[in-house]
Amino acid sequence: MSDFRMFDLNKVFLCGRLTRDPELRYLPDGTPVVNIGLAVSRQYKKANGEKAEETCFINVEAWRKQAEFVNKYFAKGRPMFVEGRLRSRSWETEGGQKRSVIEVRAERIQFMDWVDRGENRPAAPPQKPAGEDSPDEYMDDEVPF
């Protein structure tokens, strides 16, 4: 028998558009968490040469300063880059039905453009005043659970 060990890797990179405005909430201990929907599309040609598009809708969750950053600067329709990992959750409904979901736990979120499309969000992050966080400082710590 070989001493070969398989190593696991759980890493995703996504570029897409927000399907809805960010939904920010605070846990009882005050920790901010934001949930967003991301539409990621792929264009391809069918066997007959006709162009087609396939869209995957993905739920993404971000924590702490990154959650507040996303809530402040992103809105429905805005493109974003997400780096993170897959996470699965299971639960039972009040009716006793078992449910499960696989979602992305964001480790890094970046802007894809700064075009203001009339959304009620700033077109670009403000210049960094002395002593305030920059977008690069919105990287998140691991969340124990």
C-alpha positions in Angstrom: 0.0 0.0 0.0 1.3 3.4 -0.9 1.8 6.2 1.6 0.3 8.7 -0.9 -2.1 11.2 0.7 -4.7 13.2 -1.2 -4.8 16.9 -0.3 -8.1 18.8 -0.4 -8.6 22.2 -1.8 -11.6 24.4 -1.3 -11.2 27.6 -3.3 -13.4 29.5 -5.7 -12.9 32.6 -7.9 -16.0 34.2 -9.4 -16.8 37.3 -11.5 -20.4 38.2 -11.8 -23.1 40.8 -11.1 -25.2 41.3 -8.0 -28.7 40.0 -8.4 -30.0 42.1 -5.5 -28.8 44.8 -3.1 -26.7 43.5 -0.2 -28.6 42.3 2.9 -26.7 43.4 6.0 -27.5 42.0 9.4 -25.8 42.0 12.8 -25.4 39.0 15.0 -26.3 39.3 18.7 -22.6 40.0 19.5 -22.6 42.9 17.0 -20.7 41.0 14.2 -21.8 42.3 10.8 -22.7 39.7 8.1 -23.9 40.5 4.6 -25.6 38.2 2.1 -25.5 38.8 -1.6 -26.7 37.0 -4.7 -24.2 36.7 -7.6 -25.1 35.8 -11.2 -22.2 34.3 -13.1 -22.7 33.7 -16.8 -21.0 31.6 -19.4 -21.3 32.1 -23.1 -20.8 29.1 -25.5 -21.7 27.8 -28.9 -24.2 24.9 -29.3 -23.4 22.0 -31.6 -25.3 23.8 -34.4 -23.1 26.9 -34.0 -25.8 29.0 -32.3 -24.7 31.2 -29.4 -26.1 30.4 -26.0 -25.6 31.6 -22.4 -25.9 29.7 -19.2 -26.2 31.6 -15.9 -25.5 30.2 -12.4 -27.0 32.0 -9.4 -24.8 31.8 -6.3 -25.4 32.9 -2.7 -22.3 34.7 -1.1 -21.7 35.6 2.5 -19.1 38.1 3.8 -18.3 39.0 7.4 -17.1 41.9 9.6 -15.5 45.0 7.9 -15.8 43.3 4.5 -19.6 43.0 5.1 -19.9 46.7 5.9 -17.8 47.6 2.9 -19.9 45.5 0.5 -23.1 47.0 2.0 -21.8 50.6 1.5 -20.4 50.4 -2.0 -22.3 47.6 -3.9 -25.8 47.5 -5.3 -27.9 45.3 -7.6 -26.3 45.0 -11.0 -22.8 46.0 -10.0 -20.0 43.6 -11.2 -17.7 42.1 -8.6 -14.9 39.6 -8.1 -15.2 37.1 -5.3 -12.5 34.9 -3.9 -13.6 32.4 -1.3 -14.5 28.9 -0.3 -17.6 26.7 -0.6 -19.5 26.0 2.5 -22.5 23.6 3.0 -25.3 24.0 5.5 -28.2 21.7 6.4 -31.3 22.4 8.4 -34.8 21.2 9.0 -37.9 23.3 8.3 -40.7 23.8 10.8 -42.6 21.2 8.7 -39.8 18.6 9.2 -38.4 18.8 5.7 -34.6 18.6 5.4 -32.9 21.3 3.4 -29.3 22.0 2.4 -27.4 24.6 0.5 -23.9 25.1 -0.8 -22.8 28.8 -0.8 -19.6 30.8 -1.0 -18.0 32.2 2.1 -16.1 35.3 0.7 -12.5 35.8 1.7 -12.0 38.7 -0.6 -14.3 40.9 -2.7 -13.1 43.4 -5.2 -14.8 45.9 -7.6 -14.8 45.2 -11.3 -15.6 48.7 -12.4 -16.6 52.1 -11.0 -19.2 53.2 -13.5 -22.1 54.9 -11.7 -25.3 53.6 -13.2 -27.6 55.9 -11.2 -27.6 53.6 -8.2 -27.9 55.1 -4.8 -24.4 54.2 -4.0 -21.1 56.1 -4.3 -19.5 55.7 -7.8 -16.1 55.1 -6.2 -14.8 54.6 -2.6 -13.8 57.9 -1.0 -10.1 58.8 -0.7 -8.7 57.3 2.5 -8.8 59.9 5.3 -6.0 59.6 7.9 -6.7 56.8 10.3 -9.5 55.1 8.4 -9.6 51.7 6.7 -8.8 51.3 3.1 -10.5 48.7 0.8 -7.4 46.5 1.1 -8.0 46.4 4.8 -11.4 44.8 4.4 -10.0 41.3 4.3 -11.8 39.2 6.8 -10.6 37.0 9.6 -11.8 33.4 9.9 -15.1 33.1 11.7 -15.3 30.3 14.2 -18.5 28.1 14.1 
